[in-house]
Amino acid sequence: MVRGWRRLVMVGVIVAAFAAGTVAPAVAQISIGSLIKLFGIGYVVKQFGPQINNAINTLMLNNKAANREMTKVVPILSVGVGVSAPGGSYIGAAQVQGPKASVDRVQAVAQIEGAFSDVVRLRGLVPVDSLNPLPGNLHRVYGVGVSALVDFRL
């Protein structure tokens, strides 16, 4: 349990560093309260992913949009440049769906952001096989799509 918590803390620090561009500014820009929420929500997603997944599947079923393939909830990790969200910082989760063998390989969804002429904001959601996706070195899991998003406000 302690080793898993340490890994989660390390992933959170890495994500925060990428979000801010470097490690030092990331620590300066994120409050202690936000860090606690960040790690806490990451833990919640890891521990309660199946329950969150069931809630999403029920929501979809009740709205006549049931998923037909295997689903799983994983954390969303923002990577690259320009990952700040308007109106505050968010961490979240995504439900992925696809063939069982492929879904089983997915560990997270990498969110890649960019902009086009400061008029259009672009966000790509990429299912990946690691909790530590590095910009330019993502290992995408093909055949898996993102079917739902879960946001927790920090």
N, C-alpha and C positions, 0 to 999 in steps of 0.2 A: 504494500500500500504506500509506504513512504517513497519507494523508488518511483512509482507511478506519479505521485504528486510532484516529485522533483522534476521529472520529465515534462509534466504539464507546465510547471513554472518556467522551465527552460524554453519551451515552445512559445509561451506567452511573451517572454523577453525578446525572443527572436522576432516574433510577429510585430511587437511594438517597435523594435529597432528598424525593421523594414518599413513600417508605416511612417516613421519620422525621417528615414534616410540613413541615420547612423545611430549607434547605441547611445552615446552621450546625450544628444538632443532628445531622444525618445524618453529617457528617464526624466529629463528636466520638464518635458511637456505633458507628461501623464501624472495625474495626482495619485497618491497612495490609494484613495478610495476607488478610483478607476481601475487601478491594478488589481485590487482585491476583487472587484466585480468581474474583471477580465478573467482572472484565474478561476473564480467561483463559477462563472457561467461555463467556462471550458470544462470544468469538472462536472457540472450539471449535464451538459450535453453528452459527455462521455458516459456518465452513470445512468442517465435517464433517457438516453437515445431511443431505446425500444418503446417506452411509454409515449414519448413525443411522436415517434413514428406511428404508433397506433392511433393517436389523436388526429394526426394529419390524414391517415387513411380513412378514419371515420368521417372527418370533415368532407373529404373527397367523395366518399360513398353516399353521404347524405345529400350531396349536391349533384348526384348522378354523373360523377366524373371519376369513378373508381379506377385505381391503378391496376393494371393487369399483370405486371411483372413484379419481381421482388423489389422491396424498398428498404431503405436504411437511412437513419439520420446521422450526419457527421458534422463536425465544426466547419465553419467557413473561415478561412485564413486569408487576409488581405496581403498581397505581395506586390512588390514593385513600387513605382513612383506614383504619387497622387492618390493615396488611398484614404484621405480624410473624407468623412461624410459630412454633408451640410447639416447644420442643426445639432451637431454633437457627434460623439464617437459611438459606434455600435459594434457589437460582436454578435455572431449569430450561428445558426445552424442551417443546414440544407438537407432536404430529403432527396436522395438519389434513387433512380430506378433503372432496372435493366436485368439482363440475365444473371442468375444467382452467382455464377463463377466470377463474373466481372464486378458485381456489387460487393461481393466479399472482399475484393482487393482494394476497394476505395477506403481511404483513411480520412480524407478531408476534401473540401472543395476550395480550390484556390480562386480568389477573386482578384482579377487583374483589372486595373482602372487606367483610363487614359482620357484625353480630351482632344477634340478637333476644333481648332481655331477659337478656343475659349467660349464656344457656343454650344457644343454638344459634348456631353459626358458619356463615355463608353465604359461598360463593365462586362467583362467576360467571366463566366463561372465554369471552372474546369475541374471535373472530378479527378483527383490525384491519388497516388498510392503511398503518400507519405504525410506525416504531420509536420514536416519541415521542408515545404517546397521552396526552393530558391529561385529567384527570378532568372529566367533564361535556362533553367535546368529542371523544368517541371516534367514529371512522369505521368502523363495523362492516361487515364483508364478509358479506353475506347469502348463504345457500345453502351455507355452509361450516361443518362441525362439527369439534369436537375429538375425535379418535379414540384418542389415547394421550398419556401424560405421561411425561417424563423429568426426574428430580430429581438434582441434584448437591449433596451436602452441603458447606457452607462451613465 
